[in-house]
Amino acid sequence: MKKFDYIVIGAGSGGIASARRAAKFGKKVAIIENRVVGGTCVNVGCVPKKVMFNLASFLEDAQYMKHYGVNGLEPTLDFAQLKNARDAYVKRLNGIYMRNLGNDGISYFQGLAKFADQNVVLAGEEKLTADHILIASGSAPRHIPFPGDEYCMDSNDFFAMEQLPKSIAVIGGGYIAVELAQILNTLGVQTSIIARSQLLNFVDRDVIDVLGKEIENSGIKLHL
């Protein structure tokens, strides 16, 4: 059994930040991850989303600039090249995260963490123990069973797409739904949003009214 001062379950943003801070205070630290280092943000969240958001914004701006006398702006999208470049960028970040863990002397274990006893954690075939253990396992898309759910994608599948569909319906009116719908629409996908009551129900109504009009003006079909 390997003894540590501190074990962190989950190598996402929170887990890595906590593990590295503990290591800088001189603690012997282990971190366990069952998927990919960097967590949701780096791999299937903020980072790849911002790459696609920035690209969509560029394409949208190019259309606007034609009205102000800028000629020759007719960009076309090679989605396969976009995906390869985006995924390569994420992979570079994975490497940076792993190097940072190594530079701080943190032991990295790949596998599903399971508690075997109080203060004892299994990481694959390894048995680890520590006085302090942090559970920072993060979150994943929630699958709600309903007729036809086998035909649906989630936000992780969005980043795994090899090619753009001709049309798509986004079910839900939260910020992830709105962001991904607007990106897909700008990339040329016929996009609909289906929401139960309103978009972004945690945002002021005045903002929502303007957003709804802008979304429909952009070509997205909005069904409340």
N, C-alpha and C positions, 0 to 999 in steps of 0.2 A: 504494500500500500504506500502511495506517495503522499507525503505530508506537506501541506501548504499553510500559510497564514490566512489566505483569502482565496476563495473559489468564486468565479463569476460564471453563471450559466446564461449564455447568450452574448454573441460578439457583435451586437448592433451598436448604435450610437451611445446609448446609456451604459451598456456593459463595458464597452471599450474605454469610455471616459473614466468610469469608476476603477477599472482594473489598472489603467495607466497611472491614475492619481495615487492609488495604493502602492504601486511599485516605486513611484518617485519618493514615497515616504519610507522606502527600504523594506517593504513587505514582500514575502515570497508569494507570488500570485499565479494562479492557473485560470484559464478561460476556456470554456467549452462551447462549441458551436455545431449544430447539426445540419446547417445548410451552408451559407456562404458568409465569410467574414464581411462586416460592414452593415449587415442587417437590411431592413426594408429600405431605409433612406438611400443607401448607396446602390442597391441592386434592383429593386422594383418599386422605387418611390421617388423621392425628391430629385435625385441626381439625373436618372434617365428621363424623368418627366420634364425637367428644366431644359435638357438638350432638345427635346421635341417641342417644348413651348417656345424656345428661342427661335427654332427653325420656322415654326408656324407664324410667329410674330414677323419674321423677316419676309415670308411669303405674303403676308397680309399688308405689310408696309409697302412692298413693291407694287402692289395693286393701287394703293392710295397715291403713291408718288407719280403715277401716270397722269393724275389730274393736275399736277403742279409742274408740268412741262418736262419731266424726266422721261426720256425716251429709251427704248431698248431694254426695258425691264420686263422680261417675260420668262421668269425662271421656271424650270420644270424640276420635278422631284424624282430622284432615283431612290426609292424606298429601301431597296436591298443595301445600297451603299450607306444610307443613313443608319440602318440597323447595325451594320458591321462596324461603322465608326463609333456609334454610341456604345455598343457592347465592348469594343476595344478600350474605350475611355473608362468604362466601369471596371474592366479587368485590371487596368493600370491602378485604379484606386484600391482594388482588392490587394494588389501587391504592396502598395504603400502602407496600408493598414497592417499587413503581415510584418513588414519590415519594422514598423513602429513598435509592434508588440515584441519582436525580437530584440530591438535596441533597448527596450525597457526591461529585458530579462523575464518576460512573462511566458509561461509555458502554455502552448496552444494545443488543445485536444479537439479532434474532429469526431463528432458522433453525437448520438442522442443521450442527454444526461438523465440519469435516474437515481433517485435516492435509494440507497441500500440500507441505511440506518441513520440515526441522528449524526450529523456532521460527516457522513460518508456518502460520496457520490460516485456512481459508475459512469464513465465516459467511454462508451464502446467496451473494449476489453480491459480498460484501465480502471483501477479503484483508487479514488482520491479522498483525502480527508483534510478538513480545515476547521479552525475555530469559528470562522465567519464565512457564510455562503450567501451570495446575492443571486436572486432569481430575476434576471432581466431578459426573459425569453421573448418579449415583444408581442406582436400580434400578426394575424393572418386574415385574409378575406374570409368572411363568414358565409357559408353556403346554407341558404334557406331552401329546403326542398319544396318544390311546387311542380305541377304538371308542365313538362317541357324544359325543366332546369338543366337537363343534359345537353341542351343545345346552346347554353349560355356561357359567356366568358366572364372572368373576374378581372380585377386590375392587374394581377400577375400575368394573366394570359395576354393582356394588352401589350405588355413589353415583349412577349414571346412571338408575336405575330410575324410571320415571314413575308407576308404581303398584305396590302390594304384591301379591305372588302369594298364592294361597290356601295353598300348601304349598311347602316347599323342603327339599332335602337338601344339607347342607354336607359336602363331602368334605375330610377333614383334621382333625387334632386340635391344631394349633398355636394360638397366642394370637389370631391374626386370625380363624381359624375359630370359636373359642369366643366371642370378643367379638361377631362379627356374628351368630352363631346366637342368642345370648342377646338381642340387640337385636331381631332379627326375631321371635323368639318372643313377646317382651313387646309388640310392636306388633300381635300377633294372627295371625301367620303360623304354620301348623302346621309345625314345624321338626324335622328329624332331623339328627344328626351321625353321620357314618360315618368312623371312624378306624381305622388299621391295627392299633394295639396299645393305646395309652392316650392320654389327653389330656395335653397339656403335659408331654412326657417330660423336660423340663429342670427340672421343679419337684418338690419332695419328695413322696414317695408319700403321706404322711399328708394333705397338702393335696389331692392329686388324689382320694383316696378320698372326702373330704368334698365336693369340687367335683362329682364325678360324681353323688353322691346328690342334691345340690341342683339340679343341672341336670335330672335326671329328675323330681324333685318339682315343678319349674317347668312340666313338660309337654313338655319336649324329649325325643324318642326317641333314645337313645344306642345306637349299634351299633358294637361293637369287633370 
